């Protein structure tokens, strides 16, 4: 698991890297699942870049009832709702663009996903809760949905009179296919393939590392968020449609046992489990394993360093599997 060699071991492309555009259509989305059996809608080489268009997780009817003018509903969203048959939907509700296959990817490899750019696709978002979902289900035994206008120039969401939310767009769901034994895996609970991680640190400029479980890796993205607080306590963020620009780098024979990320200033280890304590244990152990492999630390020192300089944060609480991430500043590792 010599993750510190990732850059050196990146698969070199024999030809110039290409840039592709992948729109969200009834033929290019996976509705509510990650599945090793799904056929790729696009196949690329390591080093290529894909501009991916994604759709928010709501229906045209639901948005109109909440106050969005019919003319402001994306035609692509209407086309997907009209064109994807019920048999191809579920078990989750997220509309994910993909999957994308990376030529040569095999189990035991690592897929590096460089998030180059994230653009807001529409000038509004929504936040909603419903009974039986979210964290305070007994306190809010009913449903409510709010449309939040987005000021794309000032990059704020106009949440309410006198309240503006700074926008920091990211994809709530980015992942690869899980092992074939998982079958059609629900898009809601994050797990070893990534998926619905809802980690607000995964903005443009961050790099995500995902373990490859099947041939081609089969990357998907969606569940666009204009902004979110850690925990995502009512079960939604500022949900919107996004366009993401991703560069994909394949690392052959470099296993990554669990999703992790790097921002320009920090290392991030993750843990997912239906029990919050177990999710925290996984995140801590994954950071310890990373520090041992990448920084040559002893397990004792790695554990101690996290305690004195790392932050353990709750990513999300509402998707059955809870999410925890450990953040460790890169600046701790001074040059000698």
C-alpha positions as CSV (number, residue, x, y, z in Angstrom):
1,X,0.0,0.0,0.0
2,X,2.8,2.4,-0.9
3,X,0.6,5.4,-1.5
4,X,3.5,7.8,-1.5
5,X,4.6,6.3,-4.8
6,X,1.3,7.1,-6.5
7,X,2.6,9.9,-8.7
8,X,5.6,7.9,-9.8
9,X,3.6,4.8,-10.6
10,X,0.9,6.6,-12.6
11,X,0.1,4.7,-15.8
12,X,1.8,6.6,-18.7
13,X,-0.5,7.2,-21.7
14,X,1.1,6.4,-25.1
15,X,-0.9,9.1,-26.8
16,X,-1.9,12.7,-26.0
17,X,-4.6,12.9,-23.3
18,X,-8.1,13.6,-24.6
19,X,-11.0,15.6,-23.1
20,X,-14.5,14.3,-23.4
21,X,-17.9,15.7,-22.6
22,X,-20.5,13.5,-21.0
23,X,-24.1,14.8,-20.8
24,X,-26.8,13.4,-18.6
25,X,-29.3,11.6,-20.7
26,X,-31.6,8.6,-20.2
27,X,-28.8,6.5,-21.8
28,X,-25.9,7.9,-19.7
29,X,-27.2,7.8,-16.2
30,X,-27.3,5.2,-13.4
31,X,-30.4,5.9,-11.4
32,X,-30.0,5.1,-7.7
33,X,-27.2,2.6,-7.8
34,X,-23.6,1.5,-8.3
35,X,-23.3,-1.8,-10.0
36,X,-20.4,-3.9,-11.3
37,X,-22.7,-5.3,-14.0
38,X,-23.5,-1.9,-15.6
39,X,-22.1,-1.3,-19.0
40,X,-19.9,1.8,-19.3
41,X,-21.3,4.7,-21.2
42,X,-17.8,6.0,-22.0
43,X,-14.4,4.4,-22.0
44,X,-11.3,6.6,-21.6
45,X,-7.5,6.2,-21.1
46,X,-5.6,7.1,-18.0
47,X,-4.7,10.8,-18.2
48,X,-7.9,11.8,-20.0
49,X,-10.3,14.4,-18.8
50,X,-14.1,14.2,-18.7
51,X,-16.5,17.1,-18.4
52,X,-19.5,15.5,-16.7
53,X,-23.0,17.1,-16.6
54,X,-25.1,15.9,-13.6
55,X,-28.6,16.4,-12.4
56,X,-30.1,17.2,-9.0
57,X,-31.9,14.5,-7.1
58,X,-35.5,15.6,-7.5
59,X,-38.4,15.4,-10.0
60,X,-39.7,18.1,-12.3
61,X,-43.1,17.8,-10.5
62,X,-41.5,18.1,-7.1
63,X,-39.6,21.2,-8.0
64,X,-42.6,22.8,-9.6
65,X,-44.7,22.2,-6.5
66,X,-42.0,23.8,-4.4
67,X,-42.1,27.0,-6.6
68,X,-39.7,26.5,-9.5
69,X,-41.2,27.9,-12.7
70,X,-41.8,25.2,-15.3
71,X,-39.6,27.0,-17.8
72,X,-36.7,26.8,-15.2
73,X,-36.7,23.0,-15.0
74,X,-33.8,21.6,-17.0
75,X,-34.9,19.8,-20.2
76,X,-32.3,17.1,-19.4
77,X,-34.1,16.4,-16.1
78,X,-37.4,16.0,-17.8
79,X,-35.9,13.8,-20.4
80,X,-34.3,11.5,-17.8
81,X,-37.6,11.2,-15.8
82,X,-39.5,10.4,-19.0
83,X,-36.9,8.2,-20.5
84,X,-35.5,5.9,-17.8
85,X,-37.9,3.0,-17.2
86,X,-38.8,1.9,-13.7
87,X,-36.8,-1.3,-14.0
88,X,-33.6,0.6,-14.4
89,X,-34.2,2.8,-11.3
90,X,-33.2,2.3,-7.7
91,X,-32.9,1.1,-5.1
92,X,-31.6,4.6,-4.3
93,X,-32.8,7.9,-5.6
94,X,-29.7,9.7,-6.9
95,X,-29.3,10.3,-10.6
96,X,-25.7,9.6,-11.3
97,X,-23.9,10.3,-14.6
98,X,-21.9,7.3,-15.9
99,X,-20.4,4.8,-15.5
100,X,-17.1,5.7,-17.1
101,X,-14.6,2.9,-17.7
102,X,-10.8,3.6,-17.5
103,X,-8.9,1.4,-19.9
104,X,-6.7,-1.1,-18.1
105,X,-8.2,-0.7,-14.7
106,X,-8.3,-3.9,-12.7
107,X,-9.0,-5.0,-9.1
108,X,-6.0,-4.1,-7.0
109,X,-5.4,-0.8,-8.8
110,X,-6.1,2.7,-7.6
111,X,-8.0,5.3,-9.5
112,X,-6.9,8.9,-8.8
113,X,-9.7,11.4,-9.6
114,X,-8.4,15.0,-9.9
115,X,-11.3,17.4,-9.4
116,X,-10.3,20.2,-11.7
117,X,-13.4,22.3,-11.8
118,X,-17.0,22.4,-10.6
119,X,-19.5,24.7,-12.1
120,X,-23.1,25.5,-11.0
121,X,-25.4,24.5,-13.8
122,X,-28.6,26.2,-12.7
123,X,-29.4,29.3,-10.6
124,X,-31.3,27.6,-7.8
125,X,-31.0,24.8,-5.3
126,X,-33.3,23.1,-2.8
127,X,-33.2,21.9,0.7
128,X,-35.8,19.5,2.1
129,X,-36.6,17.1,4.9
130,X,-39.3,14.5,5.3
131,X,-40.6,12.4,8.1
132,X,-38.6,9.2,8.6
133,X,-35.4,10.7,7.1
134,X,-32.8,13.0,8.5
135,X,-31.4,13.0,12.0
136,X,-34.2,14.5,14.1
137,X,-37.1,12.5,12.7
138,X,-39.2,12.7,15.9
139,X,-38.8,16.5,16.1
140,X,-40.0,17.1,12.5
141,X,-42.7,14.5,11.7
142,X,-43.7,16.1,8.5
143,X,-42.1,17.3,5.2
144,X,-40.9,20.6,4.0
145,X,-39.0,21.8,0.9
146,X,-37.3,25.2,0.3
147,X,-36.1,26.6,-3.0
148,X,-32.9,28.7,-2.5
149,X,-31.9,31.1,-5.3
150,X,-28.2,31.0,-6.1
151,X,-26.3,34.2,-6.9
152,X,-23.7,32.8,-9.3
153,X,-21.7,36.0,-9.4
154,X,-21.4,36.6,-5.7
155,X,-21.4,32.8,-5.0
156,X,-24.0,32.9,-2.2
157,X,-27.3,31.2,-1.7
158,X,-30.1,33.4,-0.6
159,X,-31.5,31.2,2.1
160,X,-33.8,33.7,3.7
161,X,-34.1,37.5,4.1
162,X,-30.9,38.6,5.8
163,X,-29.3,35.1,5.5
164,X,-26.8,34.2,2.8
165,X,-24.9,30.9,2.6
166,X,-21.4,31.0,0.9
167,X,-21.3,28.5,-1.9
168,X,-18.7,25.8,-2.2
169,X,-20.0,23.3,-4.8
170,X,-19.0,19.6,-4.6
171,X,-20.5,16.3,-5.6
172,X,-22.1,14.4,-2.8
173,X,-21.6,11.2,-4.7
174,X,-18.5,10.1,-6.5
175,X,-17.5,6.5,-6.7
176,X,-16.6,3.4,-8.6
177,X,-18.4,0.1,-8.9
178,X,-18.3,-2.0,-5.7
179,X,-17.3,-5.7,-5.9
180,X,-19.7,-7.9,-8.0
181,X,-20.9,-9.6,-4.8
182,X,-22.6,-6.3,-3.8
183,X,-25.0,-6.6,-6.7
184,X,-26.9,-3.4,-7.5
185,X,-25.8,-1.4,-4.6
186,X,-28.0,1.4,-3.2
187,X,-26.7,4.9,-4.0
188,X,-27.5,6.2,-0.5
189,X,-25.1,4.6,2.0
190,X,-21.4,5.2,1.2
191,X,-19.0,2.3,1.5
192,X,-15.7,1.0,0.2
193,X,-16.4,2.2,-3.3
194,X,-16.9,5.8,-2.2
195,X,-20.3,6.8,-3.5
196,X,-22.5,9.0,-1.4
197,X,-19.8,10.3,0.8
198,X,-21.2,13.8,1.2
199,X,-17.8,15.2,2.2
200,X,-17.8,18.9,1.6
201,X,-14.0,19.0,1.3
202,X,-14.3,17.3,-2.1
203,X,-14.3,20.6,-4.0
204,X,-12.4,21.7,-7.0
205,X,-8.6,21.3,-6.3
206,X,-9.1,18.2,-4.2
207,X,-8.0,14.8,-5.4
208,X,-9.9,11.6,-4.6
209,X,-8.3,8.2,-4.5
210,X,-10.6,5.2,-5.0
211,X,-9.9,1.4,-4.8
212,X,-10.7,-0.4,-8.1
213,X,-12.9,-3.4,-7.5
214,X,-13.9,-4.4,-11.1
215,X,-12.4,-4.2,-14.6
216,X,-12.7,-0.6,-15.9
217,X,-13.3,0.8,-12.4
218,X,-16.7,2.3,-13.6
219,X,-16.7,5.8,-12.2
220,X,-20.0,7.7,-11.5
221,X,-20.8,11.1,-10.1
222,X,-23.9,13.1,-9.1
223,X,-25.8,14.4,-6.1
224,X,-24.6,18.0,-6.7
225,X,-24.3,20.3,-3.7
226,X,-23.9,24.0,-3.8
227,X,-23.1,24.0,-0.1
228,X,-23.4,21.7,2.9
229,X,-22.7,21.7,6.6
230,X,-20.8,18.7,8.1
231,X,-23.4,16.2,9.2
232,X,-26.0,17.1,6.5
233,X,-28.5,16.7,9.4
234,X,-31.8,17.1,7.6
235,X,-30.7,14.7,4.8
236,X,-30.2,17.3,2.1
237,X,-27.7,20.0,1.4
238,X,-28.2,22.9,-1.1
239,X,-29.1,20.3,-3.8
240,X,-28.5,21.4,-7.3
241,X,-27.2,20.4,-10.7
242,X,-23.4,20.6,-11.3
243,X,-20.9,20.2,-14.2
244,X,-17.7,18.7,-13.1
245,X,-14.3,18.5,-14.9
246,X,-12.4,15.4,-13.8
247,X,-8.9,14.1,-14.7
248,X,-8.4,10.4,-14.2
249,X,-5.1,8.8,-13.4
250,X,-4.8,5.0,-13.1
251,X,-2.2,3.6,-10.7
252,X,-1.4,0.0,-11.6
253,X,-0.8,-2.5,-8.8
254,X,-1.0,0.1,-6.1
255,X,-3.8,-1.0,-3.9
256,X,-5.9,1.5,-1.9
257,X,-8.1,-0.4,0.6
258,X,-10.5,2.5,1.3
259,X,-11.4,5.9,-0.3
260,X,-9.2,8.8,0.8
261,X,-8.6,12.3,-0.4
262,X,-6.0,15.1,-0.5
263,X,-6.7,18.8,-0.6
264,X,-3.9,21.2,-1.4
265,X,-3.3,21.6,2.4
266,X,-4.5,18.3,4.1
267,X,-4.7,14.6,4.0
268,X,-8.2,13.1,4.5
269,X,-9.0,9.5,5.6
270,X,-12.6,8.3,5.7
271,X,-14.7,5.7,7.5
272,X,-18.3,4.6,6.8
273,X,-20.5,2.4,9.0
274,X,-24.0,2.3,10.3
275,X,-22.6,2.8,13.8
276,X,-20.9,6.2,14.3
277,X,-18.3,4.8,16.6
278,X,-17.3,2.1,14.1
279,X,-17.2,4.7,11.3
280,X,-14.8,6.7,13.5
281,X,-12.6,3.7,14.2
282,X,-12.4,3.0,10.5
283,X,-11.4,6.6,9.7
284,X,-8.7,6.6,12.4
285,X,-7.3,3.2,11.3
286,X,-7.3,4.3,7.7
287,X,-5.3,7.5,8.6
288,X,-2.9,5.5,10.7
289,X,-2.3,3.0,7.8
290,X,-1.7,5.9,5.4
291,X,0.8,7.6,7.7
292,X,2.7,4.3,8.2
293,X,2.8,3.6,4.5
294,X,3.3,7.1,3.1
295,X,5.3,8.8,5.8
296,X,7.2,5.9,7.3
297,X,5.8,6.5,10.8
298,X,5.3,3.9,13.5
299,X,1.7,3.1,14.3
300,X,2.2,4.5,17.8
301,X,3.5,7.8,16.5
302,X,0.7,8.0,13.8
303,X,-1.9,7.5,16.5
304,X,-0.4,10.2,18.7
305,X,0.0,12.7,15.8
306,X,-3.7,12.4,15.0
307,X,-4.6,13.1,18.6
308,X,-2.4,16.2,18.9
309,X,-2.8,17.7,15.4
310,X,-5.7,16.0,13.5
311,X,-9.4,16.7,13.4
312,X,-12.0,14.0,13.5
313,X,-15.2,15.4,11.8
314,X,-18.6,13.9,11.1
315,X,-19.2,14.0,7.4
316,X,-22.8,12.9,7.4
317,X,-25.3,11.3,9.7
318,X,-28.3,10.5,7.5
319,X,-27.5,7.9,4.9
320,X,-27.7,4.7,7.0
321,X,-23.9,4.4,6.9
322,X,-22.6,7.4,8.8
323,X,-19.5,9.1,7.5
324,X,-16.5,10.3,9.5
325,X,-13.3,11.8,8.1
326,X,-10.0,12.5,9.7
327,X,-8.2,15.7,8.5
328,X,-4.4,16.0,9.0
329,X,-2.6,19.2,7.8
330,X,0.2,18.6,5.3
331,X,2.2,21.5,6.9
332,X,3.0,19.2,9.8
333,X,5.5,17.4,7.6
334,X,8.3,20.0,7.5
335,X,11.2,19.7,5.1
336,X,14.5,18.9,6.6
